[in-house]
Amino acid sequence: MRNPDLATLLGSVAYADPSPPSCTAAQLSASTSLQGATQSIVGPILFTNISATACAIQGIPTVQLLDKNGATLDASQINQT
C-alpha cells in the first residue's frame, strides 16, 4: 500500500500569513547602552514591544534622538546588521 504524500493529506488548506504586522512607534519602547569618547557616542538601540499585540520591525527603523527638552539632536547613523 502506497503512503499518500503531504499535499494529498492537506488538500486545499488555506494558510494565514504567519508574520505579524509592522510595529508602529506607539507600540515600541527603545533603550540604549551608549559609550562615548572624542565627541562620538556609539552603541546598540534595543526595541521592545510594549503593546499587547504582536508586531515586527521591518527593515532598519528610523530613529530620532531628542534632548531632555524634546529638541532633535544632530546625529548620523551607521547601519550594522
Wavefront OBJ file of the C-alpha trace (Angstrom):
o trace
v 0.000 0.000 0.000
v 1.390 3.419 -1.000
v 1.512 6.212 1.614
v -0.156 9.449 0.466
v 2.122 12.481 0.103
v 1.716 15.597 2.232
v -0.108 17.571 -0.487
v -2.718 14.826 -0.761
v -3.225 14.769 3.010
v -3.552 18.541 3.280
v -5.671 19.073 0.198
v -6.512 22.724 -0.392
v -5.973 24.032 3.126
v -5.582 27.827 3.288
v -2.775 29.133 5.452
v -2.623 32.512 7.172
v 0.476 34.669 6.833
v 2.496 33.818 9.983
v 4.315 37.160 10.126
v 2.850 39.818 12.421
v 2.085 43.329 11.094
v 4.692 46.090 11.209
v 5.079 47.883 14.536
v 4.019 51.484 14.998
v 6.055 53.916 17.089
v 3.361 53.796 19.806
v 3.914 50.037 20.193
v 7.631 50.375 20.851
v 9.968 51.472 23.579
v 13.676 51.987 22.917
v 16.648 51.746 25.249
v 20.359 52.151 24.678
v 23.708 51.240 26.109
v 25.877 54.028 24.744
v 29.555 54.702 25.185
v 31.358 57.824 24.089
v 34.719 59.465 23.638
v 36.174 62.193 21.425
v 32.777 63.710 20.614
v 31.326 60.374 19.461
v 28.693 58.144 21.022
v 28.223 54.561 19.869
v 26.110 51.633 20.927
v 23.077 49.498 20.117
v 19.430 50.506 20.384
v 17.127 47.819 21.798
v 13.471 47.999 20.746
v 10.798 46.390 22.950
v 7.171 45.843 22.020
v 5.219 47.392 24.907
v 1.790 46.718 23.390
v -0.477 43.719 23.881
v -0.391 42.997 20.123
v 2.394 41.151 18.307
v 4.275 43.228 15.732
v 7.557 43.127 13.840
v 10.135 45.732 12.881
v 10.591 45.633 9.113
v 13.982 46.696 7.760
v 16.055 49.338 9.544
v 13.934 51.684 11.675
v 14.290 55.455 11.585
v 15.291 56.797 14.990
v 15.227 60.400 16.141
v 17.275 61.387 19.188
v 15.828 64.094 21.423
v 17.325 66.061 24.282
v 15.562 66.425 27.641
v 13.534 69.368 26.255
v 12.342 67.399 23.205
v 14.625 69.157 20.718
v 16.119 66.980 17.978
v 19.801 66.161 18.381
v 22.044 66.207 15.317
v 23.190 62.628 14.792
v 24.435 60.424 11.994
v 23.983 56.672 11.810
v 25.949 53.726 10.585
v 23.845 50.642 9.955
v 25.400 47.391 11.080
v 23.425 44.201 10.693
l 1 2 3 4 5 6 7 8 9 10 11 12 13 14 15 16 17 18 19 20 21 22 23 24 25 26 27 28 29 30 31 32 33 34 35 36 37 38 39 40 41 42 43 44 45 46 47 48 49 50 51 52 53 54 55 56 57 58 59 60 61 62 63 64 65 66 67 68 69 70 71 72 73 74 75 76 77 78 79 80 81
